[in-house]
């Protein structure tokens, strides 16, 4: 096996590694917002819609209890 073949196989192996988990919710949201902006700029409407759903899912949400739940 030549040195070039070894380097090529190593590059392929590095490309297959699982992506690192985000450090925080903020960094996850920032990455999703950047990807959504890129999808919007290139006109990838389906991808942008998917990313919007992921952004909504990743947002911190505080649920306000219904008044009936407060009396129980």
Number of C-alpha atoms within 10 A of each C-alpha: 5 7 8 9 10 11 11 12 12 12 11 11 10 10 10 9 8 7 7 6 8 11 8 9 12 13 12 15 18 13 14 18 17 12 16 21 14 14 17 15 11 9 11 12 13 11 15 21 14 11 19 16 11 15 18 11 11 14 12 10 8 6 6 7 8 8 8 7 8 7 6 5
